[in-house]
Amino acid sequence: MHLIDGLPLLRPDEQVFEAMIKGWRNQQLARNLSPGYVDDQERTVRAFTRHADAMPWQWTPQHVDEWSADLRAVHGCVRSALPNYQGRCASSASS
């Protein structure tokens, strides 16, 4: 991310989020995870971010509870798959 002195960012939250995603992707790929797996992980994080309507640094346990309930009730996700979705979001928020 390049900044010019005194020039404010247009959408700082979105720019920081994209930089976080890029760094997280690079970290995952450096761990020799397959590009397809990393793509799946990124799609999940982006889906959660849209659902929560909040950036990772704003996520709360309530966001996860609401998303998990929505996955089960609306999208028919099986209970055993929920930890995979939740883990993806937790790992990206801590990166």
N, C-alpha and C positions, 0 to 999 in steps of 0.2 A: 504494500500500500504506500503510495507516494503522496506526500502532502507538501503544499507550498506554504511558507510562513504566513500566518494571518488569514489564510483562506479556509473557511469552515467546510467540513464535509457536508455533502448534500443530504445523505441519508446515513448517518453514522451507524445506527443499529444494524442496518442491512449490510453495510460494508464490513463491519466487525464480524457479523455472523458469517458472511461469505469467506472472510479470511480464516475464521475458526474452522469452517468446513474444509477448506483447502488444506490447512495444517493437519487436521484430523485424518483426512484421506491419505496424505503423505505418510503420516505415522502408521496407519493401517497397512499401506503398501510396503513400507519399510520392514514391517513384521512378516513380510512375504505372504500376506493374505491375498487371495485371488482378486483380480479386479472386479469380477462379477459379484463376489461376496461383499466387497467394499461398496459397490454400487447399490446393492440391496440395503446395506446398513444406512447409506446416505439417504435413500428414498424413505426409509422408516423415520429417520431423524427429521427430515423435511415435512413428512406427513404429520408427525407429532407437533412440530412447530406451528404448522398451519392450524391444526385442531386447537392447540392451546392459545393461539393468537398471542403468543408471547415468545420472546427470545430466550435462549437457554439460561441466561443469568437471571431470568424472571420466573423460571419454572418453579412450581410448588408441588407438594404431594397431591394436592387437590387436582391439579392438571392431569397427573398420572391416573388418579382414580377415575376421573371423568372419561379420559381416553380409553382406559381399560373397559369401563362399563359400555362405552359406545362400541368398541371392537366386538364385545360379546353380544350385546343386545341388537345392534343395528347391522353389523357386518357378519355376524355368525361365526366369529373367530372362536376356535376351540380353546378351552381353558388352559390346556397344556402349552399352547403357543404364546400365551401372554408374557411369560418371563423373557422369551426371546425378544419381543418387541420392547419391553421395558428396559432390558439390559442394553439394547442398542442406544436408547436415548440417554441412559445414565452414563454410559461410557463416553458419549460425545460431550455431555455437559461438563464432565470432569477433565476433559482434554484441554 
